[in-house]
Amino acid sequence: MISMVIPLWNEEDMVDPLMARLWSLSSKLESDIELVLVNDGSVDNTHEKLLASLNKFSCWKLIKLSRNFGQQAAYRAGLDAATGDAVIFLDADLQDPPEIIPDMIRQWREGAKLVTACRKSRAEPPGRKLFFGLFHELFHRITGGVMPKNSGTFALMDRAIVDHLKKMPELSIFFPALRSWVGYRQAQVWYDRSDRQEGKPKQTFMRLLNYAWDGVTSFSEAPLKMIGLLGFIIAIPCLIYAAALIVIFFLQKLGFLLQLQVLGFTTLAVAVFGLGGIQLICLGVIGEYLGRVYREVKGRPPYIVE
């Protein structure tokens, strides 16, 4: 059996096209399909529409969370409930086409434990497209290529990987990289990502930014290392400047460079505001990592099922 985990949040406009595509897909697959849909605290009619449209499927689960816990927590809730020999993560907006799932299942049957869907192209507004491209390139570099470039949550995982993921108690989780980190034989399928055809994107820019930051801080200490590098970069010109001021001071005592005026207030103001701003940025990065530790130590559940 293949389990398909699909989180939804205020997606009533996507329920009908999503169910139609999944029904068409299920008739073409040789494997039995278990649908695991997670209502991540929707406040519209998503839950009612799902209940009305799921009855034609032979095997399904509908999980309603007590509030909106976020996409990764919803995926974890679905992962905990899925019972299939393999689990597929799929977003409800249909930008990732379910029609390539047979290719993913074929590679899984040929021995791959993780089959990741990677995008050859993506139909997005220019700003979002640029942001996604920069993130994937930066993330790939600073994490040592922990996950395939231009990939997201859309993937098929063997039960072996699923069992390892379920044992990991992380709260600030980033599934696209964590499942690749587990190891085993991995494969990719490539596709062109379409624009959202129904409704409006539910992921705001700030949500995407937080999602990207969670991925970076979960799999890389590069931001912390950059603090030391930044301090070194700043210290070198400061030391050179200080040495130049000392040389000018002694030369003026000897009667040279008397026409050169060194304004002490300007130098002091630049140094205080420049270094003060950099220190606040560094403290902010350190605070982000400490905040992650604080969230993990509290040990609250990643989601609550209503």
Secondary structure, DSSP 8 states (H G I E B T S, - for coil): -EEEEEEESS-HHHHHHHHHHHHHHHTT-SS-EEEEEEE-S--SSHHHHHHHHSTTSSSEEEEEBSS---HHHHHHHHHHH--SSEEEE--TTSSS-GGGHHHHHHHHHTT-SEEEEEEEEE---HHHHHHHHHHHHHHHHHTTS-S-TTEEEEEEEEHHHHHHHHT---SS--HHHHHHHH-S-EEEEEEEE----SS--S--HHHHHHHHHHHHHHH--HHHHHHHHHHHHHHHHHHHHHHHHHHHHHHHHTT-STT----HHHHHHHHHHHHHHHHHHHHHHHHHHHHHHHHHHHT--S--B-
